[in-house]
Amino acid sequence: MTHLWVRAEQRPNEERVGLTPEGARALIVAGIRVSVEESAQRKIPIEGYRDAGCEIVAENAWPRAPRDAIIFGLKELPDDDTPLTHAHIMFGHAFKGQHSGRRLLARFKAGGGTLYDLEYLVDEAGRRIAAFGYWAGFAGAAVSVKAWAAQEAGGICHPVATYPGKTALVEELRAELAATARPLPRAIVIGALGRVGTGAADLCAELGMDVTRWDMAETAGGGPFPEILEHEIFLNCIFARPGTPVFVGPDALDKPRHLSVIGDVACDPDSDYNPVPIYSTATDWQAPVVRVADSPPLDVMAIDNLPSLLPVESSEDYAAQLLPALLTLDRLGEGVWGRAKATFDEQMKGI
């Protein structure tokens, strides 16, 4: 029997999950065994999984799971260099030249395990079958707006925390913008036709901001792009890959600009393909931005688990997208799973 083991997230503030109780019930009906770890921070309560017929297991017990269990989580594992012996489904952040990714792949090589990277679960045409993109863009734009409002008050963005839902977040932003007594900032979204960019543009539009929407056509000539500097907020929502142009380079820090906040929703600061190479490390919930220039100020927001600001909405959306693939876990060598395994095998060459 195929065995899916849903682990607790061990990253602080990560309250999302990739499987809802309703989805777990569907898997069990399909003949898949489902174990779910208890979690002190998961937003969806454990009782729903118990009622659905899941086996409830101790938090962080996945290293002791049966060898044939498929371990399913979202964000990174503890970085302790222990060999990884299981098949894992998660966002590995290891296939785009990230320096930390090589350490993760070395752990899989040492243990003989396999990474089915959620970012590389694709259909026959190469399109991702499931993504948190919309809510990443929505939340990333929200934190960027908060950073702009904090600058207008003479400060820097305060720590952020989860919201019970989208309405509460938008209402808070409206109040912060009103308190500045300033015209609303103008935003430019690059990658506006994708899910991430759509979410970012939707948040800005909901607040009544002017939004410039760019995608591949507008960036085909290569960067940097002086037009970005004419907006107060720039939201980078593209999937970085070889050949991605630099959108805002270090020389922009010394040029005349209206730009004061960059929301790097894509958040690949240690990637070889980073299109915003003016900062070098991700930000977090306690310090949502890093200030890279002072006069005038320029803050970069680069939180890499943005959808968890809206954990229930983002979990339910993502889990619904992913469930059809999870229902085919008994055929790991085929379809979406076979393609993900081929990608992993290719990346393992030279590790």
N, C-alpha and C positions, 0 to 999 in steps of 0.2 A: 504494500500500500504506500502510495506517495505520501510523504510526511512534510508538511509545512510548519515551521517553527517561527512564530512572530516574536522577535526579541524586543525587550525594552530599549528605548533610546538612552544612551549614556551621556549624551551631550547636554550641557545645561540649557534650559529654556526650550528644549525640543519636545513639544507636546503632541506632535502629529503622529499618525500611524497610516500605513498603506493598505490596511484591511479593516473594514467596518464589521460589526457583528452580523449585519445582513449578508455581507459578502462571505464571511466565514461560514454561515449557515449554508450558503449555496455550494461552497467547496465541500462541505461535509456530505451534503446530499449527493454530490458527484463522486463520492468515494475517496476523498482526500482527507487524511488525518490532519487536524489542525491543533497545534499547541500554541498557547499565547502566554507570554510571561506577564506576571504582575508588573505594574509600573507605578512609581510614586508620582510621575509627572504627565503621563498620557492623559489627554483631555477626554477621550471617550472612555467611560467607566468599564471596568473589567466585568461587571455583572452582565452586561450585554453579551459578551463572549461566552460566559458561562451558560447563559440561557440558550445560546445558539448551539450548544453541545461541544464546545471546545474543551480540550484538556488545559487546565490552568496550572502553570508551572512557576517556579520562583524567579524573581527578577534577576537578570544577568546570569541565568543558568545555561545559556546556549553553548559555552565551551564544552559542557558535559552532555550535550544532546547526542542521541544516537548518531552514529557516523553517517547514516543515509538520510538524516534530516536535512532539509533545505532551510537555511537560516535567512529570514527575511527581516530587514530593517531599512531605515532610510539613510541616516547620516553615518558618519565614520565610526569605526570601532576604536577602542582604546589603543593608542599608539605605543604598544609595549613590545613589538617585534616578535611576539610568539607566533609559531607556524600556524597557518590556517588550514585545517584539514577538511572542512565542510564545503559544500556548495553554498555560496552566499548571494543573495539578491539585495543590492543596495546601490546607492550613489557612491562609487569608488573615487571619483575625481582623479583618475589615474591614467587616462588615455589621451590627454591633450598636452603632454609635455610637462605636467606639474611635477615639481621635484619631489614632493612628498609621495606622489603616486608610485614612484619606483620602489620605495620602501614597502608600500602595501603589496605590490606585485611580488616582491621578494618573499614576503610572508606566505603568499599563495604557492610560490615555487617550493619553499621549504616544507610546507605541509601537504602539498598535493591537492589542495582545494581548487575551487573554480569560482570566478567572479562573473555573475550575470549582472552587468551594470545596468541600472535602471535608465540611465541616460542613453543607452545603446540598444534598448528594446525597440526594434523598428519593424515595420511591415515590409512587404515585398518591394515597395517603391522607395524604401529607406526613410520613411517618415516615422517619427517617434509615436508609439501607440499610447503613451500616457505621459503627462507632464504636469508639474506644479506651476507651469509658466505664468498662467494668468494671474494667480494670486501672488507670485513672486513680483511681477510687475506692479500690481496694485499696491502691495505693501511697500515695495522699494520706492515707488513714487511718493507714498505717504510719508516715509521717513525723510526723504529728500525735502519735501515741503516743510516738515517740522524743522529741519536743519536751516532752511532759509528763514523761517520765522524766528528762530533762535538768534540768527545773525542780526536780523533787524532789531532785535531787543538788546543787541550788544553782547551776546553770549555765544555759546556753542551748544549743539544739540544735547538734550538731557537723555539719560537712559530710557530705553523703551521696554515695554512688557506686552504680554498677550492681551487681546481684546475679545470680548464675548461675541463680537460679530462686526461686520462691515459698517453698520449704521453707527455704532458707538465710535468707531475710528473716524469716520467722516465728520461727525458732529464735533469731535475734539479738534480736528484740523480747521474746521470753519471758525471755531472760537479763537484758535491761535492766529490765524490769518487776520481776523478782524481786530485783534489786539495790536497788530503792528500799525494800523491806520495808514497802510501803504497800498498802492495799486498792487493787484495780484501779480506774482511773477510770471514770466513767460517761460515755457518749457519746450525743449526739442527732444523728441524721442527717436532714436535710431534703432531700427528693427521694429518699426511700428506695425508692420503687417503680420508679425508673428504673435503667438499667444502672450509672450512676456510683454511685448510692446503694446498690445491691445489692452492688457490690464493696466499698464502704466498710463496710457493715454486716457483710459476710462476714468481713472482716479482724478487726473488733472481736469478733465472736462466736467466731472461731477462737482468740482469745486469752482467751476466757472473760469478756469485759467485758459489763456490762449495756448494752443498746442501746435507746434510744427511737427509733422509726421514724415520721417525719412525712412527709406528702406534701401534695398540693394541698388535701385536705379540711381538714387541720389549719391551713393558712395562709390559707384563703380569706377570713378576716375582716380581714386586713391586720395588719401588725406595728407596732412591734417586739414581740417575744415574751419576756416575763419568764421563761417556762419554760426558755428556753435557758440562762439564767444559773444555773440550778440544776444543770447538768451540768458536769463538768470539761472535756469536749471537745465542741465543736460542729463538725460536718462539713457544709459547704454544698455540695450536689451538684445544684443546680437549674440549668436553662438560663435565664439572665436574659433578660428581654424587657420591653417597655413594660408597666407595671402591676405588675411584680414588687415586693412590699412590702419595706421595710427589715426585716431580721431582727435585726440588732444594730447600733444606732446609736451615735454618739459619747457620748450621755448614759449609756450602759451602763458606761463606764469609771469613773464615779463612784458606781455603785450597789453594794450588797452583792452578791457573786457567788461561786459556786464555779468559774465558768468561768475557765480559765487558758490554753486553747489553742483557736484557731479554725483549722480546716483548710478554707481556701477553695478546694476542689478545682475549682470552676467558674472561678475565677481571672479575673475581669474588672475589675481595679482601676481602669482608665481608661474603663470603660463608663459611660454615663449611667444604666444600670439596675443598677449594683452594689448588691446587697442587704446588703453588709457595708462601709459607707462609713466605716470607721475606719482605713483605710490607703490608700496611694495608688500603690504600685508593686509589681510582682511580686517574689517572692523567687527564689532560685536554689539550685543545689546546694552552693555554697560557704557561703552564708548562708541556710539553709532557712527561717528565720523572721525576722520583724521584731517587736520588742517595742514595743507601743503603750501599755502601762501597767506601772508598777513595783510598786505596793503595793495589792493583791497583783499579781504579774506576769500579763500577758496577752500571749501571742505569737500572731502570725498567720502561718500557712504558706500561701503562694500561689505554688507552683512550677507553671509552665504546661506542663511536659513530663514530668509524673509517670510516664506509662506506660513511659518509657525506663529507669526504675529496674529494670524487668523486661523488657529489650528483646526477648529471644527469644520468650517467651510472648505478649507483647502484639503483636509483629509477626506471628506466625503466626495469632493470632486475628483480627486486623484484616484481614490479607491474604485470609484465607478468606472473610470477609464481603464484601470489595470485589470479588473476582475476577469474579463474574457480571456486574457492571457494566462492568469493564474489557474483558470479552469482547464488549461492544457498542460499543466505541470507534469502529468504522467507521460508526456512525450517530449522530454527535455532535448532530445536530439533533433527535433523538427521545428519548423516554423520560426517564430520569434525567438525561441530559446536556442535553437540551432544557430541562428544568425548571431545571437549574443555570444555564444560559445566560440564561434569562429573569430569574432572580434577579439575576445580575450586571448585565444591562442596566438593570434597575430601579434598582439601587444606583448606577449610573454617571450617572444623571440629576442634574444640578447639579454634577458634578465638573468 
